[in-house]
Amino acid sequence: MIMSTPWLTPIVADSDHAEANAVSYEALTPTELDSDKAGCYISALNYAYEHPDIRNIAVTGPYGAGKSSVLKTWCKAHNGTLRVLTVSLADFDMQRHVDESNGDSSSDEGTKNTGSVEKSIEYSILQQILYKNKKHELPCSRIDRISDVTAGQILRSASFLTGTILLSGAALFFLAPDYVTTKLSLPGAFARYLLECPFGVRVSGAVASVMGSLCLLLNQLHRIGIFDRKVSLDKVDLLKGAVTTRASSPSLLNVYIDEIVYFFDSTKYDVVIFEDLDRFNNGRIFVKLREINQIINNCLSDRKPVKFIYAVRDGIFNSAESRTKFFDFVMPVIPVMDNQNAYEHFVKKFKEEEINNNLSECISRIATFIPNMRVMHNITNEFRLYQNLVNSRENLAKLLAMIAYKNLCAEDYHGIDSKKGVLYHFIQSYLDHEIQNELLHSANNELEDMAQSLVAITNEKLANRENLREELLMPYLSKNYSGALVFYTEGRQISLDDLIQDEDEFLMLLDKENIQVVTPYNRQNFLMINQRDTEKLKQQYEKRCHLIETKSVDNITRVKNNISSLESLRTEILSGTVADIAEKMTNEGFVAWIKKKEDTGVLTIQSEHEQIDFIFFLLSSGYLSTDYMSYRSIFIPGGLSETDNLFLKDVMSGKGPEKTFSFHLDNVNNIVERLKKLGVLQRDNAQHPAVIRWLIDNDPDTLKNNIMALLSQTGSQRVVSLLMLMQNDFTTYVRLRYLEIFMSDEHILNRLLAHLCASEERTPEQKFFVQEIAAHLLCLTEKSNIWQSVEINKRIGELIDSSPILITAVPKGYGDAFFEVLKDNTLSVSYIPGDVGDEKCSVIRKIAGAGLFKYSVSNLKNVYLCLTQDKNEERMSFSLYPFHCLESLAISELTEVLWTNIEDFILSVFIESEEIDRIPELLNSSEVSMTVVEQIIAKMDFCINNLDDIINRSECADNNASGRNIYSMLLQHDRIFPSFDNIIHLLHDTSINTSGELVQWVNEKHFEFEPSDIVINDTGIFNNFISELICSPVISEEALLKVLSNLNVVIIDVPENIPLRNAELLCSEKKLAPTVNVFTVLFNALSENVDDINRMNTLLGNLIAQRPEIITQEPEDIFYIEGDFDEELASELFRHKLIGMNIKVAALRWLRDNKPGILDKSYLLSLDILAELSPWMGDDDLRLTLLKRCLVAGDAGKDALCVVLNSFADESYHGLLPHDRFRKIPHSVDLWEVAELISNLGFIQPPKMGSGRDEHKIVITPVRYVRDVEFYD
C-alpha cells in the first residue's frame, strides 16, 4: 500500500506553462533571445544566408554559450519562410569511462572502435535527415518506414497486385484458352472466341499482358530498392539502430548519397543545422558533410543552395587556417554566462525571501563551478523539486550544495548508494576518525618533541657554558685539586681553569684520543680518559649548550606557547567538523588522500580533477557534512519522533544551543545513536541536557570526550554560556555527577578552571553561574586531592578570589563537604557573606576557626556579625571598637589573620574608631609600618601624656634622624602633651631634630607648659639641649624665656654657633657663666657679623659686668683677641656703669704699663668718663695721656674738661681754661700741646709765649664772651 505524502502532491495549474512558473522550473531547451541581444547575430546569419557562395557556416562558441538559442531566434525571425532541418547528436560520455578502462587493448581494436563510432555518427545523421519527413512525402525513398496504412494505400496496393495477377492470367488465357477455360470452369464461348482469332492476335495479346504484368511488378520492386546496386545489406534494422554491412562496405553517407539528394530535392529544405558534432572530436565527419553539401547543391542547381550551419566550439580545428578554409563564414557567439557574471545569473533563480547571507554566499561560491547555463537551469529545477520533498529542506544552502554536487559529480553522487565514491568514503573516514588520526600523527609527534624539549630546558640548572664545562670535568678533576693536578695530552699540560674559561681549549682536549690527569711537575698519572668517554662528553656538552642557549624566559614562553598551540590544534582536530578537517587537510592533502585510497584499492576514482576540487570545496565550506543523506531522503517517523527529528535537523544545520536545547526529546537513546552516526555528538548544540543526563548514566566516557571538545574552544564566555544552558535544569545531584566527570581528569579540570577564570566580560547571570560551579566543584570530596596540583591550585585560588557568593552558592547539605575540601587542600575563601542562614553560619564558624579565609575588613566584620546575636547593635560597636569586638570572639586564628593584616585593618577600620587606648600598643608594634603609624597620628584625635609609654621607631635601620620616626610625627601633628618632662624625653632621643621639630613645637606650645624644673643629668643631652634648643636661631623669645625660667643652671660651655639674640637673653637671665672662656666663645661666635659688633660688645660688657674682676685678672684675654687690641670692646667696658672705677683705672694702668702707646693711639674714654675716672687716678701721666686722646678726638665738654684739668696734681693744668682773663703758666711741652688742643676746640685763644720776664711762660687767653655763648648754645 502506497502512503499518501502531502508534499508529493503536484501543484495544480491551468497549463504546463503556468505550473512551471508556479514552481520556478526552467526548460533546458534553447530559448529565444530578446531582439536587442540577438540583432547582431541575426544580421550576420542573414548575410551568410543570402550570400550565394556561402554554404558552410560555423556558429562558434564554448559549450553553453547560447549557440542553439541564437540559431533558434534567427529561425523564428524568418516567420516560417525558412525551412530548417536540425541535426543534433548526443555525446557518448556514458561509454567513455568504459572505453578508458580498456586502454590496454591493441591498436587494431582501437581503430575498429573508432570506425564503429564514426559509422554510428553517420547513421545518426542519416537517420535524423531521412526520418525528418513522413513516408508519403518521399515516395521514392528506398528506406522503409513504419507508418499507419491508409485505405487508399491498401486499395492501391491491392489494385497493383490484382492487375499483375490479371495480366499474368490474361497472357496465359491468350496462349491456352481451352486449358484456362477447363481449369477455371469458364464458359466455352470465351475459348472458342479466342481460338477463332488469328494466332498472331493471340500472341500479341499474350505479350501485351506479360509486359503489363512485368511493368507493375518491376515498379513495386524498384520502390523497395531491390535493384539498388550501390549497397549490399545483410541486415538493416532502423528501429534498433543496428546496421550490418559487409566488411568492405563504404561510408553510409556515401552509400546513401542518392537518398540524401533525393530527400533535399523532394523536401525543399533551405538550411541544415548540425549541433554537437564537435563533441566527438572527429574531423572526418565535417569533411564528409562538406562533400555532401557540395553534391546536394550541384544536383539542385535550379534552386537556392542548401546551407549547412555547424554549431561548434571555438577550438574545433587546431589552426585558424584550417577553420577558415573549411567554413565559408564563421560567426562567434559571446557566452551569456561566465565566471564573471555567473552569480548574477544564478541568484536570479531564487526568490528574494529565500536569499539570506548564508545562501547568498553559497550561490556566489557554487556559481563559479557551474560550466554553462543548461547545468544551472537543471540545478535550479532539481533544487525546487528537492526543496519540496527532502527531510532537511530548511537549510537551503546545504540543499543547493547537494543538488550542485548531484549535477556536477553525478557518478560520485550515485556511488553513495553502493557505498562508493569520494564523498562517501571521506565522510566514513571522518566518522571512523581515520582522517583525524592522520592529521594528529604529526601534531602528536611535534607536541611530544616540544614537551621533551621543555622538560630538558627546565631541568637544565646551569646558566652558562663555563659552569657546564666545570661540571662535566668535575668527575675527572675537582676544583679542590686543580692546583695539584692538570690534564695532559700530546705533550701539553692544560689546567682546569684554562679549560673552564676557554671553550676552544676544552673542545680541542675532547678531540684528543688519550687524555691523562697528572701532576704538573713529575707527570705522575692519576687518571686515564679514553676516547669513548671524550665522545660522550662532547655529545653531552653540545646538547646541553643548546639547552643553556635556549634557557631564557622568552624562549621558555615561546615553547610553552607552541605546546599550547599544538594542544589547541589537537583538540580542534578531535572535535572539528567535516569542514574543519577538510580545511586543515588543504586541497593538496585531499588529493593525496584520494590517491592513497586508490592505491589501497578502497576507491576507484573516475572523477575528473575539477570534480574533486568541487567536492573538496563543498566539504571545506561546510556545505556537505555527515548529514548529507538527509538532503536526499524523506523522513518517516519511527525510532525518532517529529520533535527528535527537528532537534537533529537543527543540530546539523548549526542552529544555536538556545534553539536546540529548547526541544523536548522523546527518544534520547536513539538520538544519541543518531548523533554518533552523524559524527556530531561533540557539537555544542548537541549537548542537550537530556543527552547529557543519558550519557552520565550510560556512557560517561563519551561524555568525557564531549567535555574535552567543549573546553577546547578559545572563547571562555561562550564556554560558560554553554555550560550554563546545559545545567540550567539540573538538580544538585545531577550537577554534581556531571562535575565529577570534570574532576576525573586533571587536564579537563584545568581547562574548565581556565575558562571560569578568564577575564572576559560576563553578564550577571554568568558571573553567578561561575561561582555556583566553583562551589559545587569544592563540594566533591571523592577526588579532592586533585586540587593539590600546582596549576589547578593556582586557578581555583583565582576563582575563589573572584567569587563573592561562593559560600552562599554551596548547595544545601554540602557545607561540611565544602569545608573538608578547603581544609584538606588549604584553600581560603575570599568573601564571607554577612546575611546567611544557620547552616551557612556553621560553615563560616568552621572556616573562621580554621583560618581558611582571606583577610578583608568586610570578611572580619561579617564573621563577627554571623557569630553574634544582635547584629544591628554589634554593627555599630564594631565600627567604634573593632579590636574589642574581634577579641571578644576568642578565635585565635581570627586574631592571627587580623594581626597578619593589621595595617590594612588599621587604615580601613581602626583609624575611624574610638579605641584611642589601643594607640600606644599599635605605635609600639613592629607589625605596623611607619606609613600606617603616620596615618594613625595624622587622622586620629589623641594625646600622649607621657612619651615614656611610646617606643620611638624610625624607618632607617640605624634609627638616625634621616628618616621618619614616631616622635617626629607626634610632634608634627601635635599629639604630645606639652610638658618639660616630654621635652627632656625628646632630648634623649637622637632621632629627633631638636633644632627643628622640637624648637618648633616649643614655640607653638610654650604658653601651655606648666612650671617645672628642667633636670638633665646627661652631659651630652644637656649640651644638645643648649646647642639645639637654647641656642636655636628659630626659637622665639617668649619660648626661650619660658624654658630659661625653668632652667636652674648656669652655662659654662657656650656653643660656638649661638645666635646673638639667644646670648643676649641668656645673659640677661644670668644663665651664662661670666668667665673668660664664655667671653672668648661668645666673641668668636658673634664677631663675624660686622653689623652686630656694637650689640656684641654690649653683650660682652654685660657679661663682664657680672664679674668685673676678670678684667684685672685676665686683661690680656679681655682686651686682646689673637694679639689685636679691641678698641671698641675696651671702650664698651670703660663705659659700662656696672664696672667699678677702680677696675677701670686698674685696666687703664695695665694698658699703659703693658702695652705702651696703646692709649696714645686709641680713643677709649670720653671726656665725661675721664672726668669720672680722673679723681681716682693718682698719676698725672695717665690723665695727661687720656686727656690728649680725648682732645684730639674732639671730645669737648667745658665742665668735664675743667674737672679733668683740675684733677691734675700739677696746678699748671688748672690754668689752661681761664674764665675771665688771661693767665700765664710755666711752659712745658705737655702744657703747650694741651693748650693748643684746647684752643683748637675754641675754649681759649691759641697759646702764646710771654715776653720779657715771662718769656718762659705760656699766655693763656680765654675767648670773648660771645664765643662762650655760642659755644654753650
Helices and strands as residue ranges (DSSP letters): G 6-8, H 16-23, H 35-50, E 56-60, H 67-77, E 84-88, H 93-101, H 107-130, G 135-137, H 151-175, H 177-184, H 188-196, H 199-223, E 233-237, E 242-245, H 252-255, H 257-267, E 271-275, G 277-280, H 283-299, E 307-312, H 320-326, E 329-332, H 342-347, H 357-367, H 373-387, H 396-408, H 410-414, H 422-431, H 434-459, H 465-473, G 479-481, E 486-489, E 492-494, H 496-501, H 503-510, E 515-518, E 525-529, H 531-550, H 553-575, H 578-599, H 609-620, G 628-631, H 642-652, H 657-660, H 668-678, G 684-686, H 689-698, H 700-711, H 716-726, H 732-743, H 746-757, H 764-777, G 784-788, H 790-801, H 815-824, H 838-850, H 857-866, H 871-880, H 882-888, H 892-900, H 902-908, G 910-912, G 916-918, H 919-924, H 930-939, G 947-949, H 966-972, H 980-987, I 994-998, H 999-1005, G 1006-1008, H 1019-1024, I 1025-1030, H 1037-1045, H 1060-1068, H 1076-1086, G 1090-1092, H 1093-1105, H 1109-1113, H 1115-1119, E 1120-1121, E 1124-1125, H 1127-1135, H 1141-1154, H 1158-1161, H 1167-1173, G 1174-1176, H 1180-1192, H 1198-1206, G 1211-1216, E 1223-1226, H 1229-1240, E 1248-1249, G 1252-1254, E 1257-1260, H 1265-1272
